[in-house]
Amino acid sequence: MWPRESTRCFVASGIQHADQTNQRIFGYLDAQQASGKPFYLWIHYVDNHTPYSSPKQYRDIYYPTDRNPRDLKWKSLEKFLATVPQANPRESTHQPLVEGITDINYIIARNKGSVSWLDENVGKLIERLKLDNLWDDTLFVFTSDHGESLGEHGIWFAHGGIFEQTARVPLMIRVPGGPKGIISDALVQLTDVMPTILRRLGLPVPKQARDSISGERWMEHFQKDRALLIEHAGRYLAGVVTEDGKYIRTCATEKITSVPAKKGMEELYDLRNDPGEKVNLVSTRTELMASMRKLLDRLQQDGSHMRTEKVPVNDQTKECSVLWGIPIS
């Protein structure tokens, strides 16, 4: 168990490329080697956000080098332009991404290239931890806060809505001395990560964090009747995922990129047989619909206390806020 009073915290993020983020991290690891103290390191790579940054050779992996993405004969970008304000469709947060481009496949290639670029830089981080003889003592978690839509459901280059392209993210956990190569299809969510880590380190878990990835074996399946709550950041979309399917309710009338969102709209999908969420089963699975409605209501009610509760700020959190430059009130 790591003594809490001796654990150092460092946050690496910001609008910078992955290799620059790594250089900042490596400088911290140099200092950490000298101190010999345990540490907590949180890293946020942002290259996979628009405009999908990566060196040209990574984009070339997924787009033919002899093809001109600005050739006027390509018309595919019009699919995206139709989803943004018509007054000046290129004057948006996506402007650096689409400026002068006519082939939408080039932007998709940029996205894929940025994933490969991040993969390489995460690999360099792991190699550095091994070089510093830290890897064997490091609990390592790789995940994401959201996915990205590349045209699915009419959503282009964004993570609006709560379809699987946005809501389903990777989660890989490597534990020193733990089992290797376990692939689980259990229903888990990001709120499971914190209590899982705390329990593994023998640290107290807040009472609100009841669930963790546990079992007789590390990363074993959850109980079969588990349900996951999903809410859009604006709280005008909510959903629940179970072994039986996925239910989405529109809670307020808003426009989420190109997706019409009218209050009261409901969607039900069979993720096993319809992972692309193309067939809405609202009118055909009435019994399941009724149970999913009640389940979503209960989950939202159970979690409502977590939105308003005041949590005291400890010294470690204050230390991280100073390092990151975020004021805490």
Secondary structure as the mmCIF struct_conf table of DSSP 4:
data_model
#
loop_
_struct_conf.conf_type_id
_struct_conf.id
_struct_conf.beg_label_comp_id
_struct_conf.beg_label_asym_id
_struct_conf.beg_label_seq_id
_struct_conf.end_label_comp_id
_struct_conf.end_label_asym_id
_struct_conf.end_label_seq_id
HELX_RH_3T_P HELX_RH_3T_P1 ARG A 4 SER A 6
STRN STRN1 ARG A 8 ALA A 12
BEND BEND1 GLY A 14 GLN A 16
HELX_RH_AL_P HELX_RH_AL_P1 ALA A 18 SER A 35
STRN STRN2 PHE A 39 ILE A 43
TURN_TY1_P TURN_TY1_P1 ASP A 47 ASN A 48
BEND BEND2 HIS A 49 HIS A 49
TURN_TY1_P TURN_TY1_P2 THR A 50 TYR A 52
HELX_RH_AL_P HELX_RH_AL_P2 LYS A 56 ARG A 59
TURN_TY1_P TURN_TY1_P3 ASP A 60 TYR A 62
BEND BEND3 TYR A 63 TYR A 63
TURN_TY1_P TURN_TY1_P4 THR A 65 ASP A 66
TURN_TY1_P TURN_TY1_P5 PRO A 69 ARG A 70
TURN_TY1_P TURN_TY1_P6 LEU A 72 LYS A 73
TURN_TY1_P TURN_TY1_P7 SER A 76 LEU A 77
HELX_RH_AL_P HELX_RH_AL_P3 GLU A 78 LEU A 81
TURN_TY1_P TURN_TY1_P8 ALA A 82 THR A 83
BEND BEND4 VAL A 84 VAL A 84
BEND BEND5 GLN A 86 ASN A 88
TURN_TY1_P TURN_TY1_P9 PRO A 89 ARG A 90
BEND BEND6 GLU A 91 SER A 92
TURN_TY1_P TURN_TY1_P10 THR A 93 HIS A 94
HELX_RH_AL_P HELX_RH_AL_P4 GLN A 95 VAL A 98
TURN_TY1_P TURN_TY1_P11 GLU A 99 GLY A 100
HELX_RH_AL_P HELX_RH_AL_P5 ILE A 104 LEU A 131
TURN_TY1_P TURN_TY1_P12 ASP A 132 ASN A 133
HELX_RH_3T_P HELX_RH_3T_P2 TRP A 135 ASP A 137
STRN STRN3 PHE A 140 THR A 143
BEND BEND7 ASP A 145 ASP A 145
STRN STRN4 SER A 149 LEU A 150
BEND BEND8 GLY A 151 GLY A 151
HELX_RH_3T_P HELX_RH_3T_P3 GLU A 152 GLY A 154
STRN STRN5 TRP A 156 ALA A 158
BEND BEND9 GLY A 161 GLY A 161
BEND BEND10 PHE A 163 PHE A 163
HELX_RH_AL_P HELX_RH_AL_P6 GLU A 164 ALA A 167
STRN STRN6 LEU A 171 ARG A 174
TURN_TY1_P TURN_TY1_P13 PRO A 176 GLY A 177
BEND BEND11 GLY A 178 GLY A 178
BEND BEND12 GLY A 181 GLY A 181
HELX_RH_3T_P HELX_RH_3T_P4 LEU A 190 ASP A 192
HELX_RH_AL_P HELX_RH_AL_P7 VAL A 193 ARG A 200
TURN_TY1_P TURN_TY1_P14 LEU A 201 GLY A 202
TURN_TY1_P TURN_TY1_P15 LYS A 207 GLN A 208
BEND BEND13 ILE A 213 ILE A 213
BEND BEND14 GLY A 215 ARG A 217
TURN_TY1_P TURN_TY1_P16 TRP A 218 MET A 219
HELX_LH_PP_P HELX_LH_PP_P1 GLU A 220 GLN A 223
TURN_TY1_P TURN_TY1_P17 LYS A 224 ASP A 225
STRN STRN7 LEU A 228 GLU A 231
TURN_TY1_P TURN_TY1_P18 ALA A 233 GLY A 234
BEND BEND15 ARG A 235 TYR A 236
STRN STRN8 LEU A 237 THR A 242
TURN_TY1_P TURN_TY1_P19 GLU A 243 ASP A 244
STRN STRN9 GLY A 245 THR A 250
BEND BEND16 ALA A 252 ALA A 252
STRN STRN10 GLU A 254 ILE A 256
TURN_TY1_P TURN_TY1_P20 THR A 257 SER A 258
STRN STRN11 VAL A 259 ALA A 261
TURN_TY1_P TURN_TY1_P21 LYS A 263 GLY A 264
STRN STRN12 GLU A 266 TYR A 269
TURN_TY1_P TURN_TY1_P22 LEU A 271 ASN A 273
TURN_TY1_P TURN_TY1_P23 PRO A 275 GLY A 276
BEND BEND17 VAL A 279 VAL A 279
TURN_TY1_P TURN_TY1_P24 VAL A 282 THR A 284
HELX_RH_AL_P HELX_RH_AL_P8 THR A 286 GLY A 303
HELX_RH_3T_P HELX_RH_3T_P5 SER A 304 ARG A 307
TURN_TY1_P TURN_TY1_P25 THR A 308 THR A 308
HELX_RH_AL_P HELX_RH_AL_P9 ASP A 315 TRP A 324
TURN_TY1_P TURN_TY1_P26 GLY A 325 GLY A 325
#
